[in-house]
Amino acid sequence: MKKLIIFLIICLFSISSVGCSYSVYAKKEKKEKKVKTEIIAHRGADDRAPEETMSAFKLAVKDKADFLEMDLRETKDKKLVLMHDPTLNRTTNGKGDVSRFTLKQLKKLDAGSWFNRKYKNERIITLEELINRYGSNTKYFIETRRVNNKLKMEEPLVKLLNKKGLIKKKKVVIQSYSAMSLQKIHKLNKSVPLVQLTLFKSKKEFTDKKLKEWKKYAMGIGVDSKLVDKKLIDKMHKNNLKLYVFFLNDKKEKSEQKRVINAGADGVFTNYITYTKSLTKSSK
């Protein structure tokens, strides 16, 4: 009888140990589950078509990027056009500040030949034209900025996004280096997800005070890849902030992408959509 009792105790202990081990393992598995890194097409598919043009965005949509990324500039007649630079010089056959021209004047420019002759007469497009083409069939990652150091584009932008139903359908994220721009958007519509872009040179600058300040209006931050590692990503996640990565060093972008995706970045602004997709698949 005594031997039977000892045997039963041993069995119960073994079952309990296995159960505990499984429970710990399951929790660990849940904790270590990889973040799905979102593919954000930087200025469209700008490796194969002139940046921020309809052709570049068309390729990005075809490649099934999670987001189309774009920069806003305001014209003389207050239209929101898609262009990164403040001037026309680099990506069109025009010269001068975008803000000095009306949309009608800008539409006469060639925005494609600089990239490749086959894109001759590609036109500058407005944000509304892009939305009219793709609607809610894709998502938009839109960068705002101050115009002549003033907050001008926020109200017309939110009005347009509301009109097209993109905020309600959760099809848009707005990003900016300007905290003032994001704060104004947050006051206009608290439902818009916002990302604070940063140009910090050191990880020490991501202080608890700074994170607390960002969390008042933003759901995430944008960081140069050279500062990104698992420790920084974990710090952001513990503070309920997502981390999106951009690449200031073009030559190292591909190798850096692999590193930050494996570290658990929430999204990457990629200039190589198909390459990034291969990385996100292999990291699952």
URNORJO-V585348 format. One record per backbone hydrogen bond with DSSP energy under -1.0 kcal/mol. CO is the residue of the C=O (numbers start at 0). NH is the residue of the N-H. E is the energy in kcal/mol with one decimal. If there is no record, write none. Layout:
co->{CO:CO}
nh->{NH:NH}
e->{E:E}
//
This chain:
co->{0:1:2:3:4:5:6:7:8:9:10:11:12:13:14:15:16:17:18:19:20:21:22:23:24:25:26:27:37:38:38:39:39:40:40:42:43:44:44:49:52:53:54:55:55:56:57:58:59:60:66:67:69:70:72:74:78:79:80:85:87:95:96:97:100:101:102:104:105:111:111:115:116:118:121:124:125:126:127:128:129:130:133:138:139:140:141:142:146:149:149:152:153:154:155:156:157:158:159:160:161:164:165:166:170:172:173:174:175:177:178:179:180:181:182:183:184:188:192:193:193:194:195:201:202:204:206:207:208:209:210:213:213:218:219:220:221:222:223:224:228:229:230:231:232:233:235:236:241:242:242:243:244:245:249:251:252:253:254:255:256:257:258:259:265:266:267:267:269:271:272:273:274:275:276:277:278}
nh->{4:5:6:7:8:9:10:11:12:13:14:15:16:17:18:19:20:21:22:23:24:25:26:27:28:29:30:31:267:65:66:41:269:43:68:51:45:47:48:52:56:57:58:44:59:60:61:62:64:63:40:140:142:82:80:77:74:126:72:97:91:87:99:100:75:105:106:107:108:114:115:118:119:121:110:81:129:130:131:132:133:134:136:67:172:69:174:71:149:146:151:156:157:158:159:160:161:162:163:165:164:168:170:169:139:141:194:143:196:181:182:183:184:185:186:187:188:191:173:218:219:175:221:204:205:206:210:211:212:213:214:216:217:241:195:243:197:245:226:227:232:233:234:235:236:237:240:239:220:265:266:222:268:224:252:255:256:257:258:259:260:261:262:264:37:244:39:269:41:275:276:277:278:279:280:281:282}
e->{-2.2:-2.2:-2.4:-2.4:-2.2:-2.3:-2.2:-2.5:-2.3:-2.2:-2.5:-2.4:-2.3:-2.3:-2.6:-2.7:-2.8:-2.6:-2.4:-2.7:-2.5:-3.0:-2.3:-2.4:-2.7:-2.4:-2.6:-2.2:-2.2:-1.1:-1.9:-1.0:-2.1:-1.9:-2.5:-2.5:-2.0:-1.7:-1.2:-1.2:-2.1:-2.4:-1.8:-2.1:-1.7:-2.4:-2.2:-2.1:-2.1:-1.4:-2.8:-3.3:-2.6:-1.5:-2.7:-1.8:-2.3:-2.3:-2.2:-2.6:-1.2:-2.4:-1.6:-1.9:-3.2:-2.2:-2.3:-1.1:-1.8:-1.6:-1.8:-2.1:-1.7:-1.9:-3.7:-2.6:-1.6:-2.5:-2.7:-1.4:-2.2:-3.1:-2.6:-2.5:-2.6:-2.1:-3.1:-1.9:-1.4:-3.2:-1.0:-1.8:-2.5:-2.4:-2.1:-2.6:-2.3:-2.3:-2.1:-1.8:-1.1:-1.6:-3.0:-1.3:-2.7:-2.7:-2.3:-2.4:-2.7:-1.8:-2.7:-1.9:-2.0:-2.5:-1.6:-1.8:-2.7:-1.4:-2.4:-2.7:-1.3:-1.7:-2.4:-1.4:-1.6:-2.0:-2.4:-2.3:-1.7:-2.4:-2.3:-2.0:-3.3:-2.2:-2.4:-2.9:-1.7:-2.1:-1.9:-1.4:-2.4:-2.9:-1.8:-2.1:-2.5:-2.4:-2.7:-1.7:-2.5:-1.9:-1.1:-2.7:-2.8:-2.1:-1.1:-2.7:-2.7:-1.6:-1.5:-2.6:-2.4:-1.9:-1.3:-2.2:-2.9:-2.7:-2.4:-1.1:-2.2:-2.4:-2.4:-1.6:-1.4:-2.4:-1.9:-1.7:-1.4}
//
